[in-house]
Amino acid sequence: MKFKLVHNKEIHLVKLDNPTLSALKAHVKKVYPQINSNFKLTYFDNENDEISLSCQEDLQILIDEAHHTVKLQVVEQLIPSQVEQKMIHTYHTCDGCQIHPIIGSRFKCLECPDFDLCESCQSKNLHNNHKLFKISNSQELEDFQKSHSQKPKPFIQREFHHVGPFPHIFNHFMQIIENPKFKEIKETASTVASDLINVIKTQMEIEKVQEQEKPQEQTQQFDQLDFPQTCEVQVDQTQQIKEEIYVSQPEIQELVQVQEPINNELQDKVKLLAQIVDCSEQLAKEYVELFKELPLEDIVDIIYNQK
């Protein structure tokens, strides 16, 4: 029968012909040499309940019901005396094996904002590209908080990967936006823009008031004028206009006499076009005015071609 052993994301496959609980535990110690001797084997049934294998009868029930490879979880149990001696990091999870909480020494990365390793993952040389600070007791935790908690983090320009044309321009633009100095400049520019808008509004209100005062000034100037002289000037101008109109009246009469036959011809043309193309006189009038320089036959051809 095949068993799949899982411990801290490390998986091993074992095949036993006549499996026993002691044989399985012996194989666990073989594949996980650093594991604590106080561990247990568990599995999840069809109802997703975690079942512990505490004796051979539990294992035999699993063998009788299973028809394929069985996945066993290797759960490490700490001895009470060891728990008292080791520090429990209640609010921290190992970023290597995801164990929570971290019990024992916690290795805090000094460069990443939130990265911790347990003793087992640190011994595997994980995350060796950054410096780690070991915290295994309250004194080391206090030392870490004093030396690193209030230390300001320097601004680091990140490289952005842009798909498309001009990637260097995009990267430069994103680096400018993320720079803290850019935020200060942005706030200053916002203040200046707000002040400028207020100045423009004030100037517009002043100009509006001045425009309202202009009619009043013109009225005052009109009141100060010599009214009799102004009336005489206006009378002279009216007389001159009347004379010009009287002189030009014969010419206007001639224009009216010439215009009357033209209007009569236009109306006849409109009526004839309405009869030919079978449309209203209003529509025929629009055609005639549109093509007034063309003869009636050409206008008819244009209308039929348009249809």
C-alpha positions as CSV (number, residue, x, y, z in Angstrom):
1,M,0.0,0.0,0.0
2,K,1.2,3.5,-0.8
3,F,1.4,6.4,1.7
4,K,2.1,10.0,1.0
5,L,3.9,11.7,4.0
6,V,3.6,15.5,4.3
7,H,5.5,17.6,6.7
8,N,6.1,21.4,6.3
9,K,5.4,21.2,2.5
10,E,8.0,18.4,2.2
11,I,6.3,15.3,0.7
12,H,7.7,11.7,0.6
13,L,6.1,8.6,-1.0
14,V,6.5,5.3,0.7
15,K,5.2,1.8,-0.2
16,L,4.7,-0.9,2.5
17,D,3.4,-4.4,1.8
18,N,2.2,-5.1,5.4
19,P,2.0,-1.6,6.9
20,T,2.2,-1.1,10.6
21,L,2.1,2.1,12.7
22,S,5.6,1.5,14.0
23,A,7.0,0.9,10.5
24,L,5.4,4.1,9.3
25,K,6.8,6.1,12.2
26,A,10.3,4.6,11.6
27,H,10.1,5.7,8.0
28,V,9.0,9.2,9.1
29,K,12.2,9.5,11.3
30,K,14.2,8.4,8.3
31,V,13.0,10.9,5.8
32,Y,12.7,13.7,8.3
33,P,15.8,13.4,10.5
34,Q,15.3,16.8,12.2
35,I,11.8,16.0,13.4
36,N,10.9,15.8,17.1
37,S,10.4,12.3,18.3
38,N,7.1,13.4,19.8
39,F,5.0,13.5,16.6
40,K,1.7,11.9,15.4
41,L,0.2,10.8,12.0
42,T,-3.2,12.1,10.9
43,Y,-5.4,12.0,7.8
44,F,-8.6,13.6,6.6
45,D,-11.6,11.4,5.9
46,N,-14.5,12.0,3.4
47,E,-16.2,14.5,5.7
48,N,-12.9,16.5,5.9
49,D,-12.4,15.6,9.6
50,E,-8.8,15.1,10.8
51,I,-8.4,11.6,12.2
52,S,-5.3,10.7,14.3
53,L,-3.6,7.3,14.1
54,S,-2.9,6.4,17.7
55,C,-2.7,2.6,17.4
56,Q,-2.6,-0.3,15.0
57,E,-6.4,-0.6,14.9
58,D,-6.8,2.9,13.6
59,L,-4.3,2.2,10.8
60,Q,-6.1,-1.1,10.0
61,I,-9.5,0.7,9.6
62,L,-7.8,3.2,7.2
63,I,-6.3,0.3,5.2
64,D,-9.6,-1.5,4.9
65,E,-11.5,1.6,3.7
66,A,-8.8,3.1,1.4
67,H,-8.6,2.0,-2.2
68,H,-5.8,4.3,-3.4
69,T,-2.8,6.2,-2.0
70,V,-3.4,7.6,1.5
71,K,-2.1,11.1,2.4
72,L,-0.8,11.2,6.0
73,Q,0.1,14.5,7.7
74,V,3.1,14.4,10.0
75,V,2.2,16.7,12.9
76,E,5.1,17.6,15.3
77,Q,4.1,17.8,18.9
78,L,6.2,19.7,21.4
79,I,7.1,18.4,24.8
80,P,5.7,20.7,27.6
81,S,9.1,21.4,29.0
82,Q,10.4,22.5,25.6
83,V,7.4,24.8,25.1
84,E,8.2,26.6,28.3
85,Q,11.8,27.1,27.3
86,K,11.1,28.2,23.7
87,M,9.6,31.6,22.8
88,I,6.2,31.5,21.1
89,H,5.8,34.2,18.4
90,T,2.0,34.4,18.4
91,Y,1.5,36.9,15.6
92,H,4.2,35.7,13.2
93,T,4.1,33.0,10.5
94,C,7.1,31.4,8.9
95,D,7.3,32.6,5.2
96,G,9.2,29.4,4.4
97,C,6.9,26.6,5.6
98,Q,3.9,28.7,6.6
99,I,3.9,27.3,10.1
100,H,1.9,29.4,12.6
101,P,2.8,30.5,15.2
102,I,6.6,30.3,15.1
103,I,7.9,28.5,18.2
104,G,11.5,29.0,19.2
105,S,13.9,31.3,17.4
106,R,12.4,33.6,14.8
107,F,14.7,35.0,12.1
108,K,13.5,38.5,11.1
109,C,14.7,39.9,7.7
110,L,16.3,43.3,8.1
111,E,15.6,44.5,4.6
112,C,12.1,43.1,3.8
113,P,9.2,44.8,5.5
114,D,7.5,41.6,6.7
115,F,9.5,38.4,6.3
116,D,10.2,35.8,9.1
117,L,11.7,32.3,9.1
118,C,11.6,29.5,11.7
119,E,14.7,27.6,12.9
120,S,14.0,24.7,10.4
121,C,13.7,26.9,7.3
122,Q,16.7,29.1,8.4
123,S,18.9,26.0,8.7
124,K,18.0,25.2,5.1
125,N,19.7,28.4,4.1
126,L,16.5,30.0,2.8
127,H,16.5,33.8,2.0
128,N,20.3,33.9,2.3
129,N,20.5,37.0,0.1
130,H,19.5,39.3,3.1
131,K,20.6,39.7,6.6
132,L,18.5,38.1,9.3
133,F,18.1,39.0,13.0
134,K,17.6,36.2,15.4
135,I,14.9,36.6,18.1
136,S,14.7,33.7,20.5
137,N,13.9,35.5,23.8
138,S,12.4,38.7,25.2
139,Q,15.8,40.4,25.5
140,E,16.6,39.8,21.8
141,L,13.2,41.1,20.9
142,E,13.7,44.3,23.0
143,D,17.2,44.8,21.3
144,F,15.6,44.4,17.9
145,Q,12.8,47.0,18.6
146,K,15.3,49.5,19.9
147,S,17.7,49.2,17.0
148,H,15.3,48.8,14.1
149,S,11.7,49.7,14.8
150,Q,12.3,53.5,14.6
151,K,14.9,53.4,11.9
152,P,13.7,55.4,8.8
153,K,13.6,53.4,5.6
154,P,15.5,54.9,2.7
155,F,13.6,55.6,-0.5
156,I,14.5,52.9,-3.1
157,Q,13.7,53.5,-6.7
158,R,12.0,50.4,-8.1
159,E,12.2,49.4,-11.7
160,F,8.9,49.1,-13.5
161,H,8.4,46.8,-16.4
162,H,6.3,48.3,-19.2
163,V,5.1,46.4,-22.2
164,G,4.9,48.7,-25.2
165,P,6.9,51.5,-26.9
166,F,9.2,53.8,-24.9
167,P,9.7,51.7,-21.8
168,H,12.5,53.9,-20.5
169,I,10.2,56.9,-20.5
170,F,7.5,55.0,-18.6
171,N,10.1,53.7,-15.9
172,H,11.4,57.3,-15.5
173,F,7.9,58.6,-15.1
174,M,6.9,56.0,-12.5
175,Q,10.1,56.7,-10.5
176,I,9.4,60.4,-10.4
177,I,5.8,59.8,-9.1
178,E,7.0,57.5,-6.3
179,N,9.7,59.9,-5.1
180,P,8.7,61.6,-1.8
181,K,10.1,64.9,-3.1
182,F,7.5,64.8,-6.0
183,K,4.7,64.6,-3.4
184,E,6.0,67.8,-1.8
185,I,6.3,69.6,-5.1
186,K,2.8,68.4,-6.0
187,E,1.4,69.9,-2.7
188,T,3.2,73.2,-3.4
189,A,1.9,73.3,-6.9
190,S,-1.6,72.6,-5.7
191,T,-1.4,75.5,-3.2
192,V,-0.1,77.9,-5.9
193,A,-2.9,76.9,-8.3
194,S,-5.5,77.5,-5.6
195,D,-4.1,81.0,-4.9
196,L,-4.1,81.8,-8.7
197,I,-7.7,80.7,-9.0
198,N,-8.7,83.0,-6.2
199,V,-6.9,85.9,-7.8
200,I,-8.7,85.3,-11.1
201,K,-12.1,85.1,-9.4
202,T,-11.4,88.4,-7.6
203,Q,-10.4,90.1,-10.8
204,M,-13.5,88.9,-12.6
205,E,-15.7,90.2,-9.8
206,I,-14.0,93.6,-10.0
207,E,-14.5,93.8,-13.8
208,K,-18.2,92.8,-13.3
209,V,-18.7,95.6,-10.8
210,Q,-17.0,98.1,-13.3
211,E,-19.3,97.0,-16.1
212,Q,-22.4,97.6,-13.9
213,E,-21.1,101.1,-13.0
214,K,-20.6,102.2,-16.7
215,P,-24.4,102.7,-17.5
216,Q,-24.7,104.9,-14.4
217,E,-21.7,107.1,-15.6
218,Q,-23.2,107.4,-19.1
219,T,-26.5,108.5,-17.6
220,Q,-24.7,111.2,-15.5
221,Q,-22.9,112.4,-18.6
222,F,-26.1,112.7,-20.5
223,D,-27.7,114.7,-17.7
224,Q,-24.7,117.2,-17.9
225,L,-25.2,117.8,-21.6
226,D,-26.8,121.1,-23.0
227,F,-30.2,119.7,-23.9
228,P,-31.5,122.5,-26.2
229,Q,-28.4,122.3,-28.4
230,T,-28.6,118.6,-28.6
231,C,-32.2,118.7,-29.7
232,E,-31.3,121.2,-32.5
233,V,-28.6,118.9,-33.8
234,Q,-31.0,116.0,-33.8
235,V,-33.7,118.0,-35.7
236,D,-31.1,119.0,-38.4
237,Q,-30.1,115.4,-38.8
238,T,-33.7,114.3,-39.1
239,Q,-34.4,117.0,-41.7
240,Q,-31.4,115.9,-43.8
241,I,-32.5,112.3,-43.7
242,K,-36.0,113.2,-44.9
243,E,-34.6,115.2,-47.8
244,E,-32.4,112.3,-48.8
245,I,-35.4,109.9,-48.7
246,Y,-37.5,112.4,-50.7
247,V,-34.9,112.7,-53.4
248,S,-34.5,109.0,-53.7
249,Q,-38.2,108.2,-53.9
250,P,-38.4,108.3,-57.8
251,E,-35.6,105.8,-58.0
252,I,-37.4,103.5,-55.6
253,Q,-40.5,103.7,-57.7
254,E,-38.6,102.8,-60.8
255,L,-37.1,99.7,-59.1
256,V,-40.6,98.6,-57.9
257,Q,-41.9,98.9,-61.5
258,V,-39.1,96.8,-62.8
259,Q,-39.4,94.3,-60.0
260,E,-43.1,93.6,-60.6
261,P,-42.8,91.9,-64.0
262,I,-39.8,89.9,-62.6
263,N,-42.0,88.7,-59.8
264,N,-44.8,87.8,-62.2
265,E,-42.4,85.8,-64.4
266,L,-41.2,84.0,-61.3
267,Q,-44.7,83.1,-60.1
268,D,-45.6,81.8,-63.6
269,K,-42.4,79.7,-63.7
270,V,-43.2,78.3,-60.3
271,K,-46.8,77.3,-61.3
272,L,-45.6,75.7,-64.5
273,L,-42.9,73.7,-62.8
274,A,-45.4,72.5,-60.2
275,Q,-47.7,71.2,-62.9
276,I,-44.9,69.5,-64.8
277,V,-43.3,67.6,-61.9
278,D,-46.6,67.3,-60.0
279,C,-45.5,68.9,-56.7
280,S,-46.7,71.8,-54.5
281,E,-46.0,75.4,-55.5
282,Q,-44.0,75.9,-52.3
283,L,-41.6,73.1,-53.3
284,A,-41.5,74.3,-56.9
285,K,-40.7,77.8,-55.6
286,E,-37.7,76.4,-53.7
287,Y,-36.4,74.7,-56.8
288,V,-36.8,77.9,-58.9
289,E,-35.0,80.0,-56.3
290,L,-32.3,77.5,-56.0
291,F,-31.7,77.3,-59.8
292,K,-32.9,80.7,-60.7
293,E,-30.2,81.2,-63.3
294,L,-31.2,78.1,-65.2
295,P,-34.1,77.8,-67.7
296,L,-37.2,75.8,-66.8
297,E,-36.3,72.8,-68.9
298,D,-32.9,72.3,-67.1
299,I,-34.6,72.5,-63.7
300,V,-37.1,69.8,-64.8
301,D,-34.2,67.6,-65.9
302,I,-32.4,68.0,-62.6
303,I,-35.6,67.1,-60.6
304,Y,-36.2,64.0,-62.7
305,N,-32.6,62.9,-62.4
306,Q,-32.7,63.4,-58.7
307,K,-35.8,61.2,-58.5
